[in-house]
């Protein structure tokens, strides 16, 4: 019975020592990722990937640049983000505790992409063949001239809806106009000579005529 108790006691002590030895290899690797802005000040760099090289483990920096990941002694931490130089940092075995803080500075990287020329045909030879075989008859010239007529372009200008940028600019312009006269009465254009001149020109152009509807 006494030998059994001694054996169990030795086993527990050995297991505890092994666990403590293994726990020393685990590091809570935390820190902040920053970069230098155009004014030379440090700012957080969010969404930076913090990966452990050679494994599928890792994390990413939050909106304030903070990150935290569990690593092991001997791992290599890889900091990467599009537009910035990739940085590697080794987790050494000289830490006195299981928690380690790191302050990573990322530098911008200038990426020079190769020139890309896009053609509607697979190659220059196909382009030459199709271009030489193109039918540029008088009928096509006449059709192009009709499509580029001032009346057609003016009609397209009035019928084609505005895109997102134009709609945004118009909305902002209207808001600025409303804020300009906030808390007071807007001026009445009935006494504005320039507004009367624009009205007369629009009336002569026929802008107020009822448009005929197609049956």
Steps between C-alpha positions, in 0.01 A plus 500: 500500500782737591679423172183575306462840667863586432458400136188714460668796670804478269274474197303814595819699567653391169180585309487843665861575410444392140190721477689798636782437257256479210316816613822697476500439124159669457504879456203739493633727226314834503569849376406789274567553129563862397627697204614855427251730330573787263557735793763276659278386786435145617151368428347152544503273195188282518436170318869408487543123474705348783581141400726232640732392223462139390165451674135582445480697825483877522280802547461857377529844658178664609383852418734645763794287379488261798563127448549194722591145404633191676846403373778264594867563564682480169204614287542776244229766494424646157337846477355571155258745343436611144704810420747443786827313532472157661680472835609180681572472872631189677369393839823435695538283809634775727161609636454501875120461482230356279383845390683714250408841353622622164479838325517443124561789258400438138657692210322572175614305196495639147388227264578555132271286292607396149333669207179332388363573152144377444383427148152394385671225300726217617815639336637780285476277191127443556456873554671581169290244314172626646594866456588453131179305444286764672216636286523879513239576238313822433200357682701458822642850467151643455371307800788622716438857390131471593582355843740786570256772396439776755128425517562132576762581763269755663218247507728240657615756757141558610392135491801317644474489882777643713759267644595472867756781492264746331213412734728547803624838374143618439391387847794675668435816297134506607596447865751784484233722345258416784762561769586834345154639576442304824289702742399764244280544195643409162523784250211523254618461139196687374701821544819347356573632151738210422230246585255678269757490221545124546122456499463689172777294336341175617161612370648583158671161486167332563593340829147554634320344205312183569690205358310269270455152636537201273180306447 
